[in-house]
Amino acid sequence: QVQLVESGGALVQAGGSLRLACAASGLTFSSYAMGWFRQAPGKEREFVARIDWSGRFTIYTDSVKGRFVISRDNAKNAVYLQMSSLKPEDTAVYYCAAGVNTQTAQYWGQGTQVTVSS
């Protein structure tokens, strides 16, 4: 079965950086657009970033443009989210996803907590 396992979530101060990683198995990874979503307490899950199968095309939600970078390594079946200049409003559970568009995804990971303190 498809498994997406996130890692890298942590408590960080505002202005700091984190790198999230997602290890994928059980799917032909290089055939899937991958992405990240997040869900803050009391809010709906929202799209953060998407990368196409080749790694050449990316999309970001407006609030993270210029601060977050999504990348992938098809040889390692992994996708990453480099987060910089973190803000308290970035606090959320971050979910790795496969088969992504900006609204939803086919497969989801269990999530990793990112907490940004002010």
Residue pairs with C-beta under 8 A, 6 or more apart in sequence:
1 26
2 24
2 25
2 26
2 27
2 98
2 107
3 24
3 25
3 26
4 22
4 23
4 24
4 96
4 97
4 98
4 107
4 108
4 109
4 110
5 22
5 23
5 24
5 96
5 109
5 110
6 20
6 21
6 22
6 94
6 95
6 96
6 109
6 110
6 111
6 112
7 20
7 21
7 22
7 23
7 112
8 18
8 19
8 20
8 21
8 112
9 18
9 20
9 93
9 94
9 112
9 113
9 114
10 18
10 114
10 115
11 115
11 116
11 117
12 18
12 86
12 114
12 115
12 116
12 117
13 116
13 117
14 86
14 87
14 88
14 116
14 117
14 118
15 85
15 86
16 86
16 116
17 82
17 83
17 84
17 85
17 86
18 83
18 86
18 114
19 80
19 81
19 82
19 83
20 36
20 80
20 81
20 83
20 94
20 96
20 112
20 114
21 78
21 79
21 80
22 34
22 36
22 78
22 79
22 80
22 96
22 109
23 76
23 77
23 78
24 34
24 77
24 78
24 79
24 96
24 98
25 77
27 98
27 107
29 74
29 77
29 98
30 53
30 74
31 53
32 53
32 98
32 99
32 100
32 106
33 50
33 51
33 52
33 53
33 98
33 99
33 100
33 101
34 50
34 51
34 70
34 72
34 79
34 96
34 97
34 98
34 100
35 47
35 48
35 49
35 50
35 51
35 70
35 79
35 96
35 97
35 100
35 105
36 48
36 49
36 70
36 79
36 81
36 94
36 95
36 96
36 97
37 45
37 46
37 47
37 48
37 94
37 95
37 97
37 105
38 45
38 46
38 48
38 90
38 92
38 93
38 94
38 95
38 114
39 45
39 46
39 92
39 93
39 95
39 111
40 89
40 91
40 92
41 91
41 92
43 92
45 95
46 61
47 61
47 102
47 103
48 60
48 61
48 64
48 68
48 81
48 94
49 58
49 59
49 60
49 61
49 64
49 68
49 70
49 81
50 58
50 59
50 70
50 100
50 101
50 102
51 57
51 58
51 70
51 71
51 72
51 79
52 58
53 74
55 71
55 72
55 74
58 69
58 70
59 102
60 68
60 70
63 89
64 83
64 90
67 83
67 84
67 85
67 86
68 81
68 82
68 83
68 84
69 81
69 82
69 84
70 79
70 80
70 81
70 82
71 79
71 80
71 82
72 78
72 79
72 80
73 79
73 80
79 96
81 94
83 90
83 114
86 114
86 116
87 116
88 116
88 117
88 118
89 116
90 114
90 116
91 114
91 115
91 116
92 113
92 114
93 111
93 112
93 113
93 114
94 111
94 112
94 113
94 114
95 108
95 109
95 110
95 111
96 108
96 109
97 105
97 106
97 107
97 108
97 109
98 105
98 106
98 107
99 105
99 106
99 107
100 106
